[in-house]
C-alpha cells in the first residue's frame, strides 16, 4: 500500500478539486459550435484555446515571480484562484456577446488557473512524498478528465444551452476548491517574505537534476494540447472520409481526451515498478509512432480507429505526471512551487506556438493525416532529452 486510508481520502479530494477546477479549461471549445454562428467567425477554434493558454502563461509567470505558491498556504491559493477563474469564465454571460469579450474571458480564466493546476501538483508533492509518481498520475489524470468533461456534457446533452453548461462547470470548479480548502491540511508557507528571484529563471537553462525531465516535458507539451484542440476537427475529417458511418463527434473527442486519464493513472502505478523516467520514455515513443501511422490509420473502420485514438490519447497525456514527478522530486523544497509553476508556464508557451502553427497550416493546406506530423518533433525531442 502506497498510502494510508486517511491520506488516500485526502488524495481523492485533491484529485476531485483538480478535476473540477480544470474543467474550466476547454469549456469554450465544447460550446464552440454554438458560438461560431453568433460571432460569424470560423477561426475561433485556435484562438479560444490559445487565449486560455496565453492567460495561463501570463498567470504562471506572475505567480512564479511573486513566489505565490511558496509564500502562501497552497490550499488558500488554490481556492482563491479557482474562484476567480470561475468568475472570469462567466463574465461574458453577463454582457452582450462578442469575440473580444469571449477571448478576454478565456484569457483571464487561464490566468487564474495558474493557481490551480501547478498548485495542485505542489500540494501532491508536499503531502504524498512516498509514491509520488502514483499520486501525480491520479492528479494529472484528473486534469485530463476535467479537460474532457465539457465535451462529455455536450455529447450527452447537445440541447443543453451553452449558458447552463458554463454555469454548471463554474459551480463545479468552485465546489472542488471549497472541498479542498476544508478537508486537506496545507503545510505552512516556507518563504513568506521573499519573492522568487529572477536569477532562478537562469537555472532552467543550466544543467540540473530536473533539466532532462523539464526538456522532456516541453516535448510532451508541444504535442498534447494541440492534439486536444484539433481532435474534434480530426474526428470530423474521419467522418467525411467514411460517410457511411455515424459518429457522435463530441463523445469521440471526449473518449480520446479522457483516455489520457487512464494513461496517467496506469503510468503512475507502472512508475512504482520501473520508475518515472522509463514510463515517460515509453509514452513518448508510443506517441511518436501514433503520429507517424495516422495517415494510414484513417482508413480503418470506426471501431479500430476509435481504439487507436484511445491509445494515442492515453500515451499523449500519460507521461505528463511522470515529468511533474521528476521535476518536483528534484527541485529544492523551498522553491518547489515556483519551479513547478515556471516550468509549467514555459511548457504552455510551447502549446500556443504549436496550436497556432497547426491552425496556420490547416488554413493554408487543409486537414489531412500528414498535417499532424507537425506534432512529431515534440515526442522525438523529448526522447532525445530523456536519453540519459
C-alpha positions as CSV (number, residue, x, y, z in Angstrom):
1,X,0.0,0.0,0.0
2,X,1.4,3.4,-1.0
3,X,-0.8,5.5,1.3
4,X,-2.9,5.1,4.5
5,X,-6.7,5.2,4.2
6,X,-6.8,8.8,5.6
7,X,-4.1,10.0,3.1
8,X,-5.9,8.1,0.3
9,X,-9.0,10.1,1.2
10,X,-7.1,13.4,1.0
11,X,-5.7,12.3,-2.3
12,X,-9.2,11.7,-3.7
13,X,-10.2,15.2,-2.6
14,X,-7.2,16.8,-4.3
15,X,-7.9,14.8,-7.4
16,X,-11.6,15.9,-7.4
17,X,-10.6,19.5,-6.9
18,X,-8.1,19.3,-9.7
19,X,-10.7,17.7,-12.0
20,X,-13.4,20.3,-11.1
21,X,-11.0,23.3,-11.5
22,X,-9.5,22.3,-14.8
23,X,-13.0,21.6,-16.3
24,X,-13.0,25.3,-16.9
25,X,-10.1,24.9,-19.4
26,X,-11.8,23.6,-22.5
27,X,-15.4,24.8,-21.7
28,X,-15.1,27.3,-24.5
29,X,-14.2,24.6,-27.0
30,X,-17.1,22.5,-26.0
31,X,-19.6,25.3,-26.9
32,X,-17.8,26.4,-30.0
33,X,-20.5,25.1,-32.4
34,X,-23.0,27.5,-30.7
35,X,-20.5,30.4,-30.6
36,X,-19.5,30.4,-34.2
37,X,-22.9,31.3,-35.7
38,X,-23.4,34.0,-33.1
39,X,-20.0,35.6,-33.8
40,X,-19.9,34.8,-37.6
41,X,-16.3,33.6,-37.1
42,X,-14.7,30.4,-38.3
43,X,-11.2,30.9,-36.9
44,X,-12.1,30.9,-33.2
45,X,-11.1,27.3,-32.5
46,X,-7.4,28.1,-32.3
47,X,-7.8,31.5,-30.5
48,X,-10.3,30.3,-27.9
49,X,-7.8,27.6,-26.9
50,X,-4.8,29.9,-27.3
51,X,-6.4,32.6,-25.2
52,X,-6.6,30.2,-22.2
53,X,-3.0,29.1,-22.8
54,X,-1.7,32.6,-23.1
55,X,-3.6,33.7,-19.9
56,X,-2.2,30.6,-18.1
57,X,1.4,31.5,-19.3
58,X,1.0,35.1,-18.0
59,X,-0.5,33.9,-14.7
60,X,2.1,31.2,-14.1
61,X,4.9,33.7,-14.8
62,X,3.4,36.2,-12.3
63,X,2.7,33.5,-9.7
64,X,6.3,32.3,-10.1
65,X,8.0,35.7,-10.0
66,X,6.0,36.7,-6.9
67,X,6.5,33.2,-5.4
68,X,2.8,33.0,-4.6
69,X,2.8,29.2,-4.3
70,X,5.6,29.3,-1.8
71,X,4.7,32.4,0.2
72,X,1.1,31.4,1.0
73,X,-0.7,28.3,2.0
74,X,-1.3,26.2,-1.1
75,X,-5.0,25.4,-0.3
76,X,-5.7,29.1,0.1
77,X,-4.0,29.9,-3.2
78,X,-6.0,27.1,-4.9
79,X,-9.4,28.3,-3.5
80,X,-8.9,31.9,-4.4
81,X,-7.6,31.1,-7.8
82,X,-10.3,28.7,-8.8
83,X,-13.0,31.1,-7.6
84,X,-11.5,33.9,-9.7
85,X,-11.2,31.6,-12.7
86,X,-14.8,30.6,-12.4
87,X,-15.9,34.2,-12.2
88,X,-13.8,35.0,-15.3
89,X,-15.4,32.1,-17.1
90,X,-18.9,33.6,-16.5
91,X,-18.2,37.3,-17.3
92,X,-19.2,37.0,-21.0
93,X,-22.6,35.5,-20.0
94,X,-23.5,38.8,-18.3
95,X,-22.6,41.3,-21.1
96,X,-23.5,41.3,-24.8
97,X,-21.6,38.5,-26.5
98,X,-18.7,39.4,-28.9
99,X,-15.4,37.9,-29.8
100,X,-13.3,40.3,-27.8
101,X,-15.2,39.7,-24.6
102,X,-15.1,35.9,-25.0
103,X,-11.3,35.9,-25.7
104,X,-10.7,38.2,-22.7
105,X,-12.8,35.9,-20.5
106,X,-10.9,32.9,-21.7
107,X,-7.6,34.7,-21.1
108,X,-8.5,35.6,-17.5
109,X,-9.8,32.1,-16.9
110,X,-6.4,30.8,-18.0
111,X,-4.6,33.4,-15.9
112,X,-6.2,32.3,-12.6
113,X,-5.9,28.6,-13.5
114,X,-2.2,29.3,-12.8
115,X,-3.1,28.9,-9.1
116,X,-5.0,25.6,-9.8
117,X,-3.0,23.1,-11.9
118,X,0.6,23.7,-10.7
119,X,-0.5,24.4,-7.1
120,X,-2.4,21.2,-7.1
121,X,0.8,19.4,-8.1
122,X,2.6,21.2,-5.3
123,X,0.0,20.0,-2.8
124,X,0.6,16.5,-4.0
125,X,4.4,16.8,-3.9
126,X,4.2,18.2,-0.3
127,X,1.7,15.6,1.1
128,X,2.4,12.4,-0.9
129,X,6.2,12.1,-0.9
130,X,6.0,8.3,-0.9
131,X,4.6,7.0,-4.1
132,X,4.6,10.5,-5.7
133,X,4.5,9.1,-9.2
134,X,1.2,7.3,-8.4
135,X,-0.2,10.5,-6.7
136,X,0.8,12.6,-9.7
137,X,-0.8,10.0,-12.0
138,X,-4.1,10.5,-10.3
139,X,-3.7,14.3,-10.1
140,X,-2.9,14.8,-13.8
141,X,-5.5,12.2,-14.7
142,X,-8.0,14.5,-13.0
143,X,-6.7,17.4,-15.2
144,X,-7.3,15.3,-18.3
145,X,-10.8,14.3,-17.2
146,X,-11.5,17.9,-16.4
147,X,-10.4,18.9,-19.8
148,X,-12.6,16.3,-21.5
149,X,-15.6,16.9,-19.2
150,X,-17.3,19.7,-21.2
151,X,-17.1,17.5,-24.3
152,X,-19.0,14.8,-22.4
153,X,-21.7,17.1,-21.3
154,X,-22.1,18.4,-24.8
155,X,-22.1,14.9,-26.3
156,X,-24.7,13.5,-23.8
157,X,-26.9,16.6,-23.9
158,X,-26.5,18.5,-27.1
159,X,-29.6,20.5,-26.3
160,X,-28.2,21.9,-23.1
161,X,-27.9,25.8,-23.5
162,X,-24.4,27.0,-23.5
163,X,-25.1,29.4,-20.7
164,X,-26.3,26.4,-18.5
165,X,-23.2,24.4,-19.4
166,X,-20.8,27.3,-18.5
167,X,-22.6,28.0,-15.2
168,X,-22.5,24.3,-14.2
169,X,-18.8,24.0,-14.9
170,X,-18.0,27.1,-12.9
171,X,-20.1,25.9,-9.9
172,X,-18.3,22.6,-10.0
173,X,-14.9,24.3,-10.0
174,X,-15.7,26.4,-7.0
175,X,-17.2,23.4,-5.2
176,X,-14.0,21.5,-5.7
177,X,-11.9,24.4,-4.3
178,X,-14.0,24.7,-1.2
179,X,-13.9,21.0,-0.5
180,X,-10.1,21.0,-0.8
181,X,-9.7,24.0,1.5
182,X,-11.9,22.5,4.2
183,X,-10.6,18.9,4.2
184,X,-6.9,18.8,3.1
185,X,-4.3,20.3,5.6
186,X,-1.8,22.5,3.9
187,X,1.8,22.9,5.0
188,X,2.8,26.3,6.3
189,X,4.3,28.7,3.8
190,X,8.1,28.3,3.7
191,X,9.1,31.7,2.2
192,X,6.5,34.2,3.5
193,X,8.6,37.3,2.9
194,X,10.8,36.5,-0.1
195,X,10.0,37.0,-3.7
196,X,11.0,34.4,-6.3
197,X,14.4,35.7,-7.5
198,X,14.7,36.5,-11.2
199,X,18.1,34.7,-11.1
200,X,16.3,31.5,-10.6
201,X,15.0,31.8,-14.2
202,X,18.5,31.3,-15.4
203,X,18.8,28.0,-13.6
204,X,16.3,26.4,-16.0
205,X,18.9,26.8,-18.8
206,X,21.7,25.2,-16.8
207,X,22.5,21.6,-16.1
208,X,20.5,20.4,-13.1
209,X,18.9,17.3,-11.7
210,X,15.5,18.2,-13.1
211,X,16.6,19.6,-16.5
212,X,16.2,16.4,-18.6
213,X,12.7,15.9,-17.2
214,X,11.9,19.6,-17.9
215,X,13.0,19.3,-21.5
216,X,11.1,16.0,-21.9
217,X,8.1,17.8,-20.6
218,X,8.5,20.6,-23.1
219,X,8.4,17.9,-25.9
220,X,5.3,16.4,-24.4
221,X,3.6,19.8,-24.3
222,X,4.3,20.5,-28.0
223,X,2.0,17.6,-28.8
224,X,-0.7,17.2,-26.2
225,X,-2.7,20.4,-26.2
226,X,-2.6,20.8,-29.9
227,X,-3.9,17.2,-30.3
228,X,-6.7,18.0,-27.8
229,X,-7.6,21.3,-29.6
230,X,-7.8,19.7,-33.0
231,X,-9.3,16.3,-32.1
232,X,-12.9,17.5,-33.0
233,X,-11.5,18.5,-36.4
234,X,-9.7,15.2,-36.8
235,X,-12.9,13.2,-35.9
236,X,-14.9,15.4,-38.3
237,X,-12.3,14.7,-41.1
238,X,-12.5,10.9,-40.4
239,X,-16.3,11.2,-40.6
240,X,-16.0,12.8,-44.0
241,X,-13.7,10.0,-45.2
242,X,-16.3,7.4,-44.0
243,X,-19.7,9.0,-44.8
244,X,-21.4,5.6,-44.3
245,X,-20.7,5.8,-40.6
246,X,-22.5,7.9,-38.0
247,X,-20.2,9.4,-35.3
248,X,-21.1,11.5,-32.3
249,X,-18.1,13.9,-32.6
250,X,-18.3,15.3,-29.1
251,X,-18.3,11.8,-27.5
252,X,-15.4,10.7,-29.7
253,X,-13.4,13.7,-28.6
254,X,-14.3,13.1,-25.0
255,X,-13.1,9.5,-25.2
256,X,-9.8,10.3,-26.9
257,X,-9.0,13.0,-24.4
258,X,-10.3,11.1,-21.3
259,X,-8.3,8.1,-22.2
260,X,-5.3,10.2,-21.1
261,X,-6.6,9.8,-17.6
262,X,-6.1,6.0,-17.9
263,X,-2.6,6.6,-19.2
264,X,-1.8,8.9,-16.3
265,X,-3.1,6.6,-13.6
266,X,-1.8,3.4,-15.3
267,X,1.6,5.1,-15.8
268,X,1.6,6.1,-12.1
269,X,1.2,2.5,-11.0
270,X,3.8,1.4,-13.5
271,X,6.3,4.0,-12.3
272,X,6.2,2.3,-8.9
273,X,7.7,-0.7,-10.6
274,X,10.1,0.6,-13.3
275,X,10.5,4.3,-12.4
276,X,9.1,7.5,-13.7
277,X,11.8,8.0,-16.3
278,X,11.2,4.8,-18.2
279,X,7.4,5.3,-18.1
280,X,7.8,8.8,-19.6
281,X,10.1,7.5,-22.3
282,X,7.7,4.6,-23.3
283,X,4.8,7.0,-23.6
284,X,6.8,9.5,-25.8
285,X,7.7,6.6,-28.1
286,X,4.1,5.4,-28.4
287,X,3.0,9.0,-29.2
288,X,5.6,9.3,-32.0
289,X,4.5,6.0,-33.5
290,X,0.9,7.1,-33.4
291,X,1.6,10.3,-35.2
292,X,3.7,8.5,-37.9
293,X,0.9,6.0,-38.6
294,X,-2.0,8.4,-38.5
295,X,-2.4,8.9,-42.3
296,X,-2.7,5.1,-42.8
297,X,-4.9,4.5,-39.7
298,X,-7.5,7.0,-41.0
299,X,-8.6,4.2,-43.4
300,X,-9.5,1.9,-40.6
301,X,-13.2,1.1,-39.7
302,X,-14.6,3.1,-36.9
303,X,-14.1,0.6,-34.1
304,X,-10.4,0.2,-34.9
305,X,-9.8,3.9,-35.5
306,X,-11.6,4.7,-32.2
307,X,-9.3,2.3,-30.4
308,X,-6.3,3.9,-32.0
309,X,-7.5,7.3,-30.7
310,X,-7.8,5.9,-27.2
311,X,-4.2,4.6,-27.4
312,X,-2.9,7.9,-28.7
313,X,-4.8,9.9,-26.1
314,X,-3.5,7.7,-23.3
315,X,0.1,8.0,-24.5
316,X,0.0,11.7,-25.3
317,X,-1.1,12.6,-21.7
318,X,0.2,9.7,-19.7
319,X,3.8,10.9,-19.5
320,X,2.9,14.3,-18.0
321,X,2.6,13.2,-14.3
322,X,5.9,11.4,-14.5
323,X,7.6,14.5,-15.8
324,X,6.0,16.5,-13.0
325,X,7.1,13.9,-10.5
326,X,10.7,14.1,-11.7
327,X,10.8,17.9,-11.6
328,X,9.1,18.1,-8.2
329,X,11.2,15.5,-6.6
330,X,14.5,17.1,-7.8
331,X,13.7,20.7,-7.1
332,X,14.5,22.2,-3.7
333,X,11.6,22.2,-1.2
334,X,11.7,26.0,-0.6
335,X,11.3,26.8,-4.3
336,X,9.4,23.7,-5.5
337,X,6.1,25.5,-6.1
338,X,7.7,28.3,-8.1
339,X,9.8,25.9,-10.1
340,X,6.8,23.8,-11.0
341,X,4.8,26.9,-11.9
342,X,7.6,28.3,-14.0
343,X,8.3,25.0,-15.9
344,X,4.6,24.7,-16.5
345,X,4.4,28.2,-17.8
346,X,7.2,27.7,-20.4
347,X,5.5,24.4,-21.4
348,X,2.3,26.1,-22.1
349,X,4.1,28.8,-24.1
350,X,5.1,26.0,-26.4
351,X,1.4,24.9,-26.7
352,X,0.5,28.3,-28.0
353,X,3.1,28.1,-30.7
354,X,2.1,24.6,-31.6
355,X,-1.6,25.4,-31.8
356,X,-1.1,28.5,-33.9
357,X,1.3,26.7,-36.3
358,X,-1.3,23.9,-36.7
359,X,-4.1,26.4,-37.3
360,X,-2.0,28.3,-39.9
361,X,-1.1,25.0,-41.7
362,X,-4.8,23.9,-41.6
363,X,-5.9,27.2,-43.2
364,X,-3.3,27.0,-46.0
365,X,-3.0,23.3,-46.6
366,X,-6.3,21.8,-45.4
367,X,-6.8,19.0,-43.0
368,X,-5.1,15.7,-43.6
369,X,-3.4,12.9,-41.6
370,X,0.0,14.2,-42.6
371,X,-0.8,17.6,-41.1
372,X,-0.4,16.1,-37.7
373,X,3.3,15.4,-38.4
374,X,3.8,18.9,-37.1
375,X,3.4,17.3,-33.6
376,X,6.2,14.8,-34.2
377,X,9.1,16.9,-33.1
378,X,7.6,17.0,-29.6
379,X,7.9,13.4,-28.6
380,X,11.1,12.9,-30.6
381,X,12.9,15.8,-29.0
382,X,11.5,14.7,-25.6
383,X,13.0,11.2,-26.1
384,X,16.3,12.8,-27.1
385,X,16.3,14.9,-23.9
386,X,15.5,11.9,-21.7
387,X,18.0,9.5,-23.3
388,X,20.3,9.7,-20.2
